[in-house]
Amino acid sequence: MLRKSFIRRPEHYGKDISACGVIGFIHHDKKRVDGSVIRKSMANMHDRGNGLGGGFAAYGIYPEMADKYALHIMYDTKDDAPEVEKYLESKLDIYKVEPISIFEVPAIPSYPYFKRYFVLPPKDRFPPISDNDYMVNVVMHINVNIEHAFVVSSGKNMGVFKGVGFPEDIADFFRLDEYDGYIWTGHNRFPTNTPGWWGGAHPFALLDWSIVHNGEISSYGTNRRYLEMFGYQCTLQTDTEVVAYLMDLLVRRHELSFEHAAAVFAPPFWKDIDQMPDAQKNFYTKLRMIYSAAALNGPFAFLMGYSEGLIGLNDRVKLRPLVVATHDKTTYMASEEAAIREICPEVDRLWAPRAGRPIIAKMNEEPVSLSVE
């Protein structure tokens, strides 16, 4: 159900249609920096949004609880928390509970209530499924069945902070300068086909996957129905949500490589498959046929964060901008070069990745551009 109390009416803003903005960076040596760095970068792309959504994902921010799942939960009001907490107590071992600290800013006059829970699945659970599958079931139950509450993020040693406002206001609201992380992503939203509301802001996350996206997923209906066959439920009313769940399905559950998952999202054209060597041709033909309902149509540039890396991907004809840069032990990916230069004036290398080819930056490794060719 849509939480209408936290939808900001579009007429409250002057629209400057310039598309969404994304930025992300990874310190390959796990050096941690506070959120003021990515706030500065996102502020540089202020005009790519209209104040109807901004948000951030951060990895490495809970080192003292790194082995616990960190549930960030959004409630309409503080009074809505007890119902969820009763459910959590019946399903999980809870190690720590606390409100998520905020700082009231004039640009955000009304807001939900946020709380975080550090938890683990019980060892004597039934059925005896994996910890990650168990946590996915918990997240889906809350988002689908418990009114006035949503799980914003559910990974280990990471968290998502998002809402209605410009990114720099959201960063101040959640006091991101008090968090230190080694991977950060940020998003400035300009909603077009879906409402601007707190749950619909980017990033979208499940377990340690987090997604920020510039563009539009016109295959949302097909992707959503496909995901429902595997137990995922889309409740946040923004097309990008399907990508977080598809990453979990394809990479974690189906054990596809990142290269092959990217080839599902942005599949090679048939004309290109026809020119491949026989073994490759056979493989990518099967991949397209098996996962046709998971392919993404529409313009997109994604940044996909997870606990050990950052992935960037464009659609097959590069209808949305994406640039990549490296400096020393850091890789940057963004909608604009200016957003990177704002926090790293001198770069060692700067390039635009090829359409439909992922850039994968893993911890302790140089970024690589993977290709099916």
C-alpha positions as CSV (number, residue, x, y, z in Angstrom):
1,M,0.0,0.0,0.0
2,L,1.3,3.5,-0.9
3,R,2.1,5.6,2.1
4,K,0.4,8.8,0.9
5,S,1.3,10.8,3.9
6,F,4.9,11.0,2.6
7,I,4.3,11.7,-1.0
8,R,5.5,15.3,-1.9
9,R,3.2,16.8,-4.5
10,P,5.0,17.6,-7.8
11,E,3.6,21.1,-7.9
12,H,5.7,21.9,-4.9
13,Y,8.8,21.9,-7.2
14,G,9.8,23.6,-10.3
15,K,10.6,20.9,-12.8
16,D,13.9,21.0,-14.6
17,I,13.8,17.9,-16.7
18,S,17.4,16.7,-16.8
19,A,17.2,13.0,-15.9
20,C,18.4,11.3,-12.8
21,G,22.0,11.3,-11.6
22,V,24.1,8.5,-10.1
23,I,27.6,8.3,-8.6
24,G,29.5,5.6,-6.8
25,F,33.0,4.8,-5.8
26,I,34.9,1.9,-4.2
27,H,38.2,2.1,-2.3
28,H,39.8,-1.2,-3.3
29,D,41.9,-1.3,-0.2
30,K,38.8,-0.8,2.0
31,K,39.8,2.6,3.1
32,R,36.8,4.2,4.8
33,V,35.6,7.7,4.2
34,D,32.6,9.5,5.6
35,G,29.5,10.4,3.7
36,S,30.4,14.1,3.2
37,V,32.5,13.0,0.2
38,I,29.6,11.5,-1.8
39,R,27.3,14.3,-0.6
40,K,29.6,16.8,-2.3
41,S,29.6,14.8,-5.5
42,M,25.8,14.5,-5.6
43,A,25.4,18.2,-4.9
44,N,27.3,18.8,-8.1
45,M,24.5,17.0,-10.0
46,H,21.7,18.9,-8.2
47,D,20.0,19.8,-11.5
48,R,19.6,16.2,-12.5
49,G,16.8,15.8,-10.0
50,N,13.8,17.8,-8.8
51,G,13.7,17.1,-5.1
52,L,11.3,14.2,-5.3
53,G,14.0,11.6,-4.3
54,G,17.5,11.2,-3.2
55,G,19.5,8.5,-1.5
56,F,22.7,6.7,-0.7
57,A,24.0,3.2,0.0
58,A,27.1,2.7,2.1
59,Y,29.2,-0.4,2.8
60,G,31.5,-0.9,5.8
61,I,29.6,1.4,8.1
62,Y,28.9,-1.2,10.9
63,P,32.3,-2.8,11.5
64,E,31.4,-3.8,15.1
65,M,28.3,-5.6,13.9
66,A,29.7,-6.8,10.6
67,D,28.5,-10.4,11.0
68,K,24.9,-9.3,11.6
69,Y,22.2,-8.4,9.2
70,A,21.4,-4.7,9.6
71,L,17.7,-4.0,8.9
72,H,16.9,-0.4,8.2
73,I,13.1,-0.1,8.5
74,M,10.9,2.9,7.7
75,Y,7.6,3.4,9.5
76,D,4.9,5.9,8.9
77,T,5.0,6.9,12.5
78,K,6.8,5.7,15.7
79,D,3.6,4.0,16.8
80,D,3.8,1.6,13.8
81,A,7.0,0.0,15.1
82,P,5.6,-2.4,17.8
83,E,3.8,-4.6,15.2
84,V,7.0,-5.2,13.2
85,E,9.1,-5.7,16.3
86,K,6.7,-8.4,17.5
87,Y,7.1,-10.2,14.2
88,L,10.9,-9.7,14.3
89,E,11.1,-11.2,17.8
90,S,9.2,-14.2,16.6
91,K,11.5,-14.8,13.6
92,L,15.0,-13.5,14.4
93,D,17.6,-13.3,17.1
94,I,17.9,-9.6,17.8
95,Y,21.3,-8.2,19.0
96,K,20.8,-4.5,18.9
97,V,17.9,-2.0,18.3
98,E,18.2,1.7,17.9
99,P,16.6,4.7,16.1
100,I,18.4,5.9,13.0
101,S,19.7,9.3,14.0
102,I,18.4,12.2,12.0
103,F,19.0,16.0,11.8
104,E,15.9,18.0,10.9
105,V,16.5,20.2,7.9
106,P,14.1,22.9,6.6
107,A,13.9,21.3,3.1
108,I,12.3,18.1,4.6
109,P,9.4,19.4,6.7
110,S,7.7,15.9,7.1
111,Y,9.3,12.5,7.2
112,P,8.7,8.9,8.4
113,Y,10.3,7.2,11.5
114,F,13.4,5.2,10.9
115,K,14.9,2.4,13.1
116,R,17.6,-0.2,12.6
117,Y,17.9,-3.8,13.9
118,F,21.0,-6.0,14.0
119,V,19.8,-9.5,13.7
120,L,20.5,-13.1,12.7
121,P,18.2,-16.0,11.7
122,P,17.8,-18.5,14.6
123,K,19.9,-21.7,14.3
124,D,16.9,-23.9,15.0
125,R,14.7,-22.4,12.3
126,F,12.4,-24.4,10.1
127,P,12.5,-25.1,7.2
128,P,16.4,-25.4,7.3
129,I,17.1,-22.9,4.5
130,S,20.1,-20.7,4.1
131,D,20.5,-17.5,6.2
132,N,20.1,-15.4,3.1
133,D,17.0,-17.1,1.9
134,Y,15.5,-16.9,5.4
135,M,16.2,-13.1,5.5
136,V,14.7,-12.6,2.1
137,N,11.5,-14.3,3.3
138,V,11.4,-12.0,6.4
139,V,11.9,-8.9,4.2
140,M,9.2,-9.9,1.8
141,H,6.7,-10.7,4.6
142,I,7.1,-7.2,6.2
143,N,6.9,-5.3,2.9
144,V,3.9,-7.3,1.7
145,N,1.9,-8.0,4.8
146,I,2.6,-5.4,7.5
147,E,1.1,-2.0,6.8
148,H,2.9,1.3,7.4
149,A,6.4,-0.3,7.4
150,F,9.0,-1.1,4.8
151,V,12.4,-2.7,5.0
152,V,14.8,-0.1,3.3
153,S,17.9,-2.4,3.4
154,S,18.8,-5.7,4.9
155,G,22.5,-6.5,4.2
156,K,25.5,-7.0,6.5
157,N,27.8,-4.1,7.3
158,M,25.9,-1.8,5.0
159,G,22.8,0.4,4.9
160,V,20.6,2.5,2.7
161,F,19.5,6.0,3.5
162,K,16.9,7.6,1.2
163,G,13.8,9.8,1.0
164,V,12.0,12.6,-0.6
165,G,14.3,15.5,-1.1
166,F,17.5,16.5,-3.0
167,P,20.4,14.2,-2.2
168,E,22.4,16.8,-0.3
169,D,19.3,17.4,2.0
170,I,18.9,13.6,2.5
171,A,22.6,13.4,3.4
172,D,22.2,16.1,6.0
173,F,18.9,14.6,7.3
174,F,20.6,11.2,7.9
175,R,23.8,12.7,9.2
176,L,25.9,10.8,6.7
177,D,29.1,12.6,7.7
178,E,29.0,10.4,10.8
179,Y,29.2,7.2,8.8
180,D,32.5,5.8,7.3
181,G,32.3,3.4,4.4
182,Y,34.6,1.9,1.7
183,I,31.9,1.7,-1.0
184,W,29.4,4.5,-1.5
185,T,26.6,5.1,-4.1
186,G,24.3,8.0,-4.5
187,H,21.2,8.9,-6.5
188,N,19.4,12.1,-7.5
189,R,15.9,11.2,-8.7
190,F,13.6,12.8,-11.3
191,P,10.5,10.6,-11.1
192,T,8.5,10.3,-14.3
193,N,6.3,7.3,-14.4
194,T,6.2,6.4,-10.7
195,P,5.4,8.6,-7.6
196,G,8.0,10.5,-5.7
197,W,7.7,9.1,-2.2
198,W,10.0,7.9,0.6
199,G,9.9,4.2,-0.3
200,G,10.3,4.8,-4.0
201,A,13.5,6.7,-3.8
202,H,16.8,5.0,-4.8
203,P,18.8,2.9,-3.8
204,F,16.8,-0.2,-3.8
205,A,18.3,-3.0,-1.8
206,L,18.0,-6.6,-0.8
207,L,20.6,-8.4,1.4
208,D,23.8,-6.6,0.4
209,W,22.7,-5.8,-3.2
210,S,21.9,-2.1,-3.8
211,I,20.9,-0.5,-7.1
212,V,20.8,3.2,-8.3
213,H,19.5,3.8,-11.7
214,N,19.2,6.5,-14.3
215,G,16.5,5.7,-16.9
216,E,13.4,3.6,-17.2
217,I,12.6,-0.1,-17.1
218,S,9.8,-0.5,-19.6
219,S,9.9,-4.3,-19.1
220,Y,8.9,-3.8,-15.4
221,G,5.6,-5.8,-15.8
222,T,7.3,-8.8,-17.4
223,N,10.2,-8.7,-14.9
224,R,7.9,-8.4,-12.0
225,R,5.8,-11.4,-13.0
226,Y,9.0,-13.4,-13.6
227,L,10.3,-12.6,-10.1
228,E,7.0,-13.5,-8.5
229,M,7.5,-17.1,-9.6
230,F,10.5,-17.2,-7.3
231,G,8.9,-15.7,-4.3
232,Y,9.9,-12.0,-4.7
233,Q,7.3,-9.3,-4.3
234,C,7.6,-5.8,-5.7
235,T,5.9,-3.4,-3.4
236,L,7.8,-0.1,-3.6
237,Q,6.1,1.2,-6.8
238,T,9.3,2.1,-8.7
239,D,10.5,0.1,-11.7
240,T,14.1,-0.1,-10.5
241,E,13.1,-2.4,-7.6
242,V,13.1,-5.4,-10.0
243,V,16.8,-5.0,-10.6
244,A,17.8,-5.6,-7.0
245,Y,15.7,-8.7,-6.9
246,L,17.0,-10.0,-10.2
247,M,20.6,-9.6,-9.1
248,D,19.8,-11.7,-6.0
249,L,18.1,-14.3,-8.1
250,L,20.6,-14.6,-10.9
251,V,23.9,-14.2,-9.0
252,R,23.2,-15.6,-5.5
253,R,20.5,-18.2,-6.2
254,H,21.3,-19.2,-9.8
255,E,25.0,-18.7,-9.4
256,L,25.5,-16.8,-12.7
257,S,28.7,-14.8,-13.0
258,F,28.4,-11.0,-13.1
259,E,29.3,-11.1,-16.8
260,H,26.5,-13.5,-17.6
261,A,24.0,-11.6,-15.3
262,A,24.8,-8.5,-17.3
263,A,24.2,-10.4,-20.5
264,V,20.8,-11.2,-19.2
265,F,20.0,-7.6,-18.4
266,A,21.5,-6.2,-21.6
267,P,21.6,-9.3,-23.9
268,P,23.7,-9.3,-27.0
269,F,21.8,-8.6,-30.2
270,W,20.9,-11.7,-32.2
271,K,23.0,-10.4,-35.1
272,D,26.0,-10.4,-32.8
273,I,25.3,-13.8,-31.4
274,D,25.1,-15.2,-34.9
275,Q,28.7,-14.1,-35.5
276,M,30.1,-15.7,-32.4
277,P,32.1,-19.0,-32.4
278,D,29.8,-22.0,-32.1
279,A,30.4,-22.6,-28.4
280,Q,29.7,-19.0,-27.5
281,K,26.8,-18.8,-29.9
282,N,25.2,-21.8,-28.3
283,F,25.7,-20.5,-24.8
284,Y,24.3,-17.0,-25.3
285,T,21.4,-18.3,-27.3
286,K,20.5,-20.5,-24.4
287,L,21.0,-17.6,-22.0
288,R,18.7,-15.3,-23.9
289,M,16.0,-18.0,-24.2
290,I,16.1,-19.2,-20.6
291,Y,16.2,-15.7,-19.1
292,S,14.1,-13.8,-21.7
293,A,11.7,-12.6,-19.0
294,A,14.6,-11.2,-16.9
295,A,16.0,-9.0,-19.7
296,L,15.6,-5.2,-19.2
297,N,14.1,-3.0,-21.8
298,G,14.4,0.7,-21.9
299,P,17.2,3.2,-21.3
300,F,19.3,2.6,-18.3
301,A,22.6,3.2,-16.5
302,F,23.0,1.2,-13.3
303,L,25.4,1.2,-10.4
304,M,25.1,-2.1,-8.5
305,G,26.8,-2.2,-5.1
306,Y,27.5,-5.3,-3.1
307,S,29.8,-6.1,-0.1
308,E,32.9,-6.8,-2.3
309,G,32.5,-4.5,-5.3
310,L,30.7,-2.0,-7.5
311,I,29.3,-2.8,-11.0
312,G,28.3,-0.3,-13.7
313,L,26.2,-1.2,-16.7
314,N,24.5,0.6,-19.6
315,D,21.7,-0.5,-21.8
316,R,22.7,-2.0,-25.2
317,V,22.6,1.2,-27.1
318,K,23.8,3.5,-24.3
319,L,20.8,5.8,-24.0
320,R,21.9,7.0,-20.6
321,P,25.4,8.4,-19.7
322,L,27.9,6.6,-17.6
323,V,31.6,7.5,-17.1
324,V,34.3,5.7,-15.2
325,A,37.5,6.9,-13.7
326,T,40.3,5.5,-11.5
327,H,42.8,7.2,-9.2
328,D,45.3,5.4,-7.0
329,K,43.3,2.7,-5.3
330,T,39.8,4.1,-6.0
331,T,37.3,3.5,-8.9
332,Y,34.6,6.1,-9.6
333,M,31.5,5.7,-11.7
334,A,29.0,8.5,-12.4
335,S,26.5,10.1,-14.8
336,E,28.9,13.0,-15.3
337,E,32.6,13.5,-15.3
338,A,32.1,16.7,-13.3
339,A,30.6,14.7,-10.4
340,I,33.9,12.7,-10.3
341,R,36.1,15.7,-10.7
342,E,34.3,17.4,-7.8
343,I,35.8,14.8,-5.4
344,C,38.8,13.7,-7.4
345,P,40.2,16.5,-9.5
346,E,43.1,14.5,-10.9
347,V,42.3,11.0,-12.3
348,D,44.7,8.4,-13.6
349,R,42.3,7.2,-16.3
350,L,38.8,8.3,-17.5
351,W,36.6,6.5,-20.0
352,A,33.0,5.8,-21.1
353,P,32.2,2.1,-21.0
354,R,30.8,0.3,-24.0
355,A,27.0,-0.1,-24.3
356,G,25.8,-3.3,-22.7
357,R,29.2,-4.2,-21.2
358,P,29.6,-4.2,-17.4
359,I,32.4,-2.5,-15.6
360,I,33.2,-4.6,-12.5
361,A,35.4,-3.1,-9.7
362,K,36.1,-5.7,-7.1
363,M,37.9,-5.3,-3.8
364,N,41.6,-5.6,-4.1
365,E,41.4,-5.7,-7.9
366,E,41.6,-3.3,-10.8
367,P,38.3,-2.5,-12.5
368,V,37.7,-4.6,-15.6
369,S,35.3,-4.3,-18.5
370,L,33.8,-7.6,-19.4
371,S,32.7,-8.5,-22.9
372,V,30.9,-11.4,-24.5
373,E,33.1,-11.0,-27.6
